[in-house]
Amino acid sequence: MKNIWPLIAIAAFAGIGMFFGEAFIDMFAFKKTIVLEFPYYRLVTGHLTHSNVNHYLLNMMGLVVIILLFFEYFSAKNQYILFLVGSISISLLMVFFYEKETYLGMSAYLHFLFAWSVIVDMQSKRKTTYILLAGLIIKIVYELGFYQAGTTEALIGISVATESHAIGSMLGLVAGLITLTLSRQKNRQINNAT
C-alpha cells in the first residue's frame, strides 16, 4: 500500500477541479472537436473532470475498491504508465467511437484499470479472478444492450457513458494480456539464465 501516492495525486488533481466547477471543466474536459484541433492534454485531463461532487466521490470509491482488490500490482511506476496509457488510448478511441461530444469522469479509466488488474491477476490462479472477469463482461454486455437511464444519472447530473466503459474495459483487457505476456517472457528468460 506504500505505492499509492500516484493514485492519491490523480485523485487530488481531480478533486481540485470540484473547487473550480465549470471553469475547470471548460479548461480540462475531453471534448472531441477541441481535442482534434490541438489541446492534446485533454486526452489525459478529460478523465480527471467530474460533473459534481457525487460523480467525483463515486469514481473515487471505485478507485479505492480496485486498489484494495489488486494493490500488489500497483507499483508507482505501473500507476503512472497505466494512467497515461489508459487515459490516452481511451480518449483516442473515444474520438472515433464515442457518440457524445463531451466526456467527464474517470469511469472509463476505472474500467481499464479493473480489466488490466483482473488479467494480470490471472497469474495468481485465484478462482475469484475469473468471477471478477465474468462480472465485468456481464456488466458491459448489460450496459450496451439493456441499460436504461435512471438513478445514477440523477446522482451525477450527466448520462452514464456506457460506451466509454466498454472502450476502457476492452483496452484494459488488451493491456493486461500484453503485460501478462511480457511478464511470462521475462520469467522464462530468468529461468533459462539460471
TORKOL-4160 file (C-alpha; in steps of 0.2 Angstrom, whole numbers, padded with zeros to 4 digits, m for minus):
194
<pt num="1" X="0000" Y="0000" Z="0000"/>
<pt num="2" X="0015" Y="0012" Z="0001"/>
<pt num="3" X="0015" Y="0014" Z="m0018"/>
<pt num="4" X="m0002" Y="0023" Z="m0019"/>
<pt num="5" X="0005" Y="0041" Z="m0019"/>
<pt num="6" X="0002" Y="0042" Z="m0038"/>
<pt num="7" X="m0016" Y="0037" Z="m0037"/>
<pt num="8" X="m0018" Y="0049" Z="m0022"/>
<pt num="9" X="m0010" Y="0063" Z="m0034"/>
<pt num="10" X="m0023" Y="0058" Z="m0048"/>
<pt num="11" X="m0037" Y="0059" Z="m0036"/>
<pt num="12" X="m0031" Y="0075" Z="m0028"/>
<pt num="13" X="m0030" Y="0084" Z="m0045"/>
<pt num="14" X="m0047" Y="0078" Z="m0049"/>
<pt num="15" X="m0054" Y="0084" Z="m0033"/>
<pt num="16" X="m0046" Y="0101" Z="m0035"/>
<pt num="17" X="m0057" Y="0103" Z="m0050"/>
<pt num="18" X="m0073" Y="0102" Z="m0038"/>
<pt num="19" X="m0067" Y="0120" Z="m0032"/>
<pt num="20" X="m0066" Y="0127" Z="m0049"/>
<pt num="21" X="m0083" Y="0120" Z="m0056"/>
<pt num="22" X="m0087" Y="0125" Z="m0074"/>
<pt num="23" X="m0070" Y="0134" Z="m0077"/>
<pt num="24" X="m0061" Y="0118" Z="m0073"/>
<pt num="25" X="m0072" Y="0108" Z="m0084"/>
<pt num="26" X="m0071" Y="0120" Z="m0099"/>
<pt num="27" X="m0052" Y="0120" Z="m0097"/>
<pt num="28" X="m0049" Y="0101" Z="m0095"/>
<pt num="29" X="m0063" Y="0091" Z="m0101"/>
<pt num="30" X="m0062" Y="0079" Z="m0115"/>
<pt num="31" X="m0071" Y="0087" Z="m0130"/>
<pt num="32" X="m0069" Y="0078" Z="m0147"/>
<pt num="33" X="m0069" Y="0094" Z="m0158"/>
<pt num="34" X="m0057" Y="0103" Z="m0147"/>
<pt num="35" X="m0045" Y="0088" Z="m0145"/>
<pt num="36" X="m0044" Y="0087" Z="m0164"/>
<pt num="37" X="m0039" Y="0105" Z="m0165"/>
<pt num="38" X="m0024" Y="0104" Z="m0154"/>
<pt num="39" X="m0025" Y="0104" Z="m0134"/>
<pt num="40" X="m0020" Y="0086" Z="m0133"/>
<pt num="41" X="m0018" Y="0087" Z="m0114"/>
<pt num="42" X="m0037" Y="0084" Z="m0114"/>
<pt num="43" X="m0033" Y="0066" Z="m0119"/>
<pt num="44" X="m0027" Y="0064" Z="m0101"/>
<pt num="45" X="m0036" Y="0078" Z="m0091"/>
<pt num="46" X="m0053" Y="0073" Z="m0098"/>
<pt num="47" X="m0053" Y="0058" Z="m0086"/>
<pt num="48" X="m0050" Y="0070" Z="m0071"/>
<pt num="49" X="m0065" Y="0081" Z="m0073"/>
<pt num="50" X="m0082" Y="0077" Z="m0065"/>
<pt num="51" X="m0099" Y="0085" Z="m0066"/>
<pt num="52" X="m0101" Y="0086" Z="m0047"/>
<pt num="53" X="m0096" Y="0080" Z="m0030"/>
<pt num="54" X="m0107" Y="0065" Z="m0031"/>
<pt num="55" X="m0099" Y="0060" Z="m0048"/>
<pt num="56" X="m0081" Y="0063" Z="m0041"/>
<pt num="57" X="m0085" Y="0053" Z="m0025"/>
<pt num="58" X="m0092" Y="0038" Z="m0035"/>
<pt num="59" X="m0076" Y="0037" Z="m0045"/>
<pt num="60" X="m0065" Y="0038" Z="m0030"/>
<pt num="61" X="m0075" Y="0024" Z="m0022"/>
<pt num="62" X="m0072" Y="0014" Z="m0037"/>
<pt num="63" X="m0053" Y="0018" Z="m0037"/>
<pt num="64" X="m0052" Y="0013" Z="m0019"/>
<pt num="65" X="m0061" Y="m0004" Z="m0022"/>
<pt num="66" X="m0049" Y="m0008" Z="m0036"/>
<pt num="67" X="m0034" Y="m0003" Z="m0026"/>
<pt num="68" X="m0039" Y="m0014" Z="m0011"/>
<pt num="69" X="m0043" Y="m0029" Z="m0023"/>
<pt num="70" X="m0026" Y="m0028" Z="m0033"/>
<pt num="71" X="m0014" Y="m0017" Z="m0023"/>
<pt num="72" X="0000" Y="m0029" Z="m0026"/>
<pt num="73" X="0001" Y="m0024" Z="m0044"/>
<pt num="74" X="0002" Y="m0006" Z="m0042"/>
<pt num="75" X="0020" Y="0000" Z="m0041"/>
<pt num="76" X="0022" Y="0018" Z="m0043"/>
<pt num="77" X="0029" Y="0016" Z="m0060"/>
<pt num="78" X="0015" Y="0005" Z="m0065"/>
<pt num="79" X="0002" Y="0018" Z="m0059"/>
<pt num="80" X="0010" Y="0032" Z="m0070"/>
<pt num="81" X="0011" Y="0021" Z="m0085"/>
<pt num="82" X="m0006" Y="0014" Z="m0083"/>
<pt num="83" X="m0014" Y="0031" Z="m0081"/>
<pt num="84" X="m0005" Y="0038" Z="m0096"/>
<pt num="85" X="m0008" Y="0023" Z="m0107"/>
<pt num="86" X="m0025" Y="0021" Z="m0101"/>
<pt num="87" X="m0032" Y="0038" Z="m0102"/>
<pt num="88" X="m0023" Y="0042" Z="m0119"/>
<pt num="89" X="m0029" Y="0026" Z="m0128"/>
<pt num="90" X="m0046" Y="0028" Z="m0121"/>
<pt num="91" X="m0048" Y="0046" Z="m0127"/>
<pt num="92" X="m0041" Y="0042" Z="m0144"/>
<pt num="93" X="m0054" Y="0028" Z="m0147"/>
<pt num="94" X="m0067" Y="0039" Z="m0140"/>
<pt num="95" X="m0063" Y="0052" Z="m0153"/>
<pt num="96" X="m0069" Y="0039" Z="m0166"/>
<pt num="97" X="m0081" Y="0028" Z="m0157"/>
<pt num="98" X="m0090" Y="0039" Z="m0143"/>
<pt num="99" X="m0106" Y="0047" Z="m0149"/>
<pt num="100" X="m0106" Y="0062" Z="m0137"/>
<pt num="101" X="m0095" Y="0077" Z="m0139"/>
<pt num="102" X="m0090" Y="0078" Z="m0121"/>
<pt num="103" X="m0084" Y="0065" Z="m0108"/>
<pt num="104" X="m0082" Y="0069" Z="m0090"/>
<pt num="105" X="m0076" Y="0057" Z="m0076"/>
<pt num="106" X="m0064" Y="0043" Z="m0073"/>
<pt num="107" X="m0076" Y="0028" Z="m0076"/>
<pt num="108" X="m0068" Y="0023" Z="m0092"/>
<pt num="109" X="m0051" Y="0023" Z="m0084"/>
<pt num="110" X="m0058" Y="0014" Z="m0069"/>
<pt num="111" X="m0064" Y="0000" Z="m0081"/>
<pt num="112" X="m0047" Y="0000" Z="m0090"/>
<pt num="113" X="m0038" Y="m0002" Z="m0073"/>
<pt num="114" X="m0050" Y="m0015" Z="m0067"/>
<pt num="115" X="m0049" Y="m0025" Z="m0083"/>
<pt num="116" X="m0030" Y="m0024" Z="m0083"/>
<pt num="117" X="m0029" Y="m0029" Z="m0065"/>
<pt num="118" X="m0040" Y="m0044" Z="m0067"/>
<pt num="119" X="m0030" Y="m0051" Z="m0082"/>
<pt num="120" X="m0013" Y="m0048" Z="m0073"/>
<pt num="121" X="m0021" Y="m0057" Z="m0058"/>
<pt num="122" X="m0024" Y="m0072" Z="m0068"/>
<pt num="123" X="m0006" Y="m0077" Z="m0064"/>
<pt num="124" X="m0011" Y="m0079" Z="m0046"/>
<pt num="125" X="m0023" Y="m0093" Z="m0051"/>
<pt num="126" X="m0036" Y="m0087" Z="m0039"/>
<pt num="127" X="m0053" Y="m0093" Z="m0044"/>
<pt num="128" X="m0061" Y="m0076" Z="m0039"/>
<pt num="129" X="m0051" Y="m0068" Z="m0053"/>
<pt num="130" X="m0062" Y="m0077" Z="m0066"/>
<pt num="131" X="m0078" Y="m0072" Z="m0056"/>
<pt num="132" X="m0072" Y="m0054" Z="m0057"/>
<pt num="133" X="m0069" Y="m0056" Z="m0076"/>
<pt num="134" X="m0086" Y="m0064" Z="m0079"/>
<pt num="135" X="m0094" Y="m0050" Z="m0069"/>
<pt num="136" X="m0085" Y="m0036" Z="m0079"/>
<pt num="137" X="m0091" Y="m0044" Z="m0096"/>
<pt num="138" X="m0109" Y="m0046" Z="m0090"/>
<pt num="139" X="m0109" Y="m0028" Z="m0084"/>
<pt num="140" X="m0103" Y="m0022" Z="m0101"/>
<pt num="141" X="m0115" Y="m0033" Z="m0111"/>
<pt num="142" X="m0129" Y="m0027" Z="m0100"/>
<pt num="143" X="m0124" Y="m0008" Z="m0101"/>
<pt num="144" X="m0123" Y="m0009" Z="m0120"/>
<pt num="145" X="m0139" Y="m0019" Z="m0123"/>
<pt num="146" X="m0151" Y="m0016" Z="m0109"/>
<pt num="147" X="m0146" Y="m0001" Z="m0098"/>
<pt num="148" X="m0159" Y="0012" Z="m0095"/>
<pt num="149" X="m0155" Y="0029" Z="m0088"/>
<pt num="150" X="m0161" Y="0031" Z="m0070"/>
<pt num="151" X="m0154" Y="0034" Z="m0053"/>
<pt num="152" X="m0136" Y="0036" Z="m0057"/>
<pt num="153" X="m0139" Y="0050" Z="m0070"/>
<pt num="154" X="m0149" Y="0059" Z="m0057"/>
<pt num="155" X="m0135" Y="0057" Z="m0044"/>
<pt num="156" X="m0121" Y="0063" Z="m0056"/>
<pt num="157" X="m0130" Y="0076" Z="m0066"/>
<pt num="158" X="m0125" Y="0068" Z="m0083"/>
<pt num="159" X="m0129" Y="0052" Z="m0093"/>
<pt num="160" X="m0119" Y="0037" Z="m0089"/>
<pt num="161" X="m0106" Y="0035" Z="m0103"/>
<pt num="162" X="m0108" Y="0016" Z="m0106"/>
<pt num="163" X="m0098" Y="0016" Z="m0122"/>
<pt num="164" X="m0083" Y="0023" Z="m0113"/>
<pt num="165" X="m0085" Y="0009" Z="m0101"/>
<pt num="166" X="m0084" Y="m0004" Z="m0115"/>
<pt num="167" X="m0069" Y="0005" Z="m0123"/>
<pt num="168" X="m0060" Y="0006" Z="m0106"/>
<pt num="169" X="m0063" Y="m0012" Z="m0102"/>
<pt num="170" X="m0058" Y="m0018" Z="m0120"/>
<pt num="171" X="m0041" Y="m0008" Z="m0119"/>
<pt num="172" X="m0038" Y="m0014" Z="m0101"/>
<pt num="173" X="m0040" Y="m0032" Z="m0106"/>
<pt num="174" X="m0028" Y="m0029" Z="m0121"/>
<pt num="175" X="m0015" Y="m0020" Z="m0110"/>
<pt num="176" X="m0017" Y="m0034" Z="m0097"/>
<pt num="177" X="m0014" Y="m0048" Z="m0109"/>
<pt num="178" X="0002" Y="m0038" Z="m0115"/>
<pt num="179" X="0008" Y="m0036" Z="m0098"/>
<pt num="180" X="0005" Y="m0054" Z="m0094"/>
<pt num="181" X="0014" Y="m0060" Z="m0109"/>
<pt num="182" X="0029" Y="m0049" Z="m0106"/>
<pt num="183" X="0030" Y="m0054" Z="m0088"/>
<pt num="184" X="0029" Y="m0073" Z="m0093"/>
<pt num="185" X="0043" Y="m0070" Z="m0106"/>
<pt num="186" X="0054" Y="m0061" Z="m0093"/>
<pt num="187" X="0051" Y="m0075" Z="m0081"/>
<pt num="188" X="0056" Y="m0088" Z="m0095"/>
<pt num="189" X="0072" Y="m0078" Z="m0098"/>
<pt num="190" X="0077" Y="m0078" Z="m0080"/>
<pt num="191" X="0073" Y="m0097" Z="m0078"/>
<pt num="192" X="0083" Y="m0100" Z="m0094"/>
<pt num="193" X="0098" Y="m0090" Z="m0087"/>
<pt num="194" X="0099" Y="m0100" Z="m0071"/>
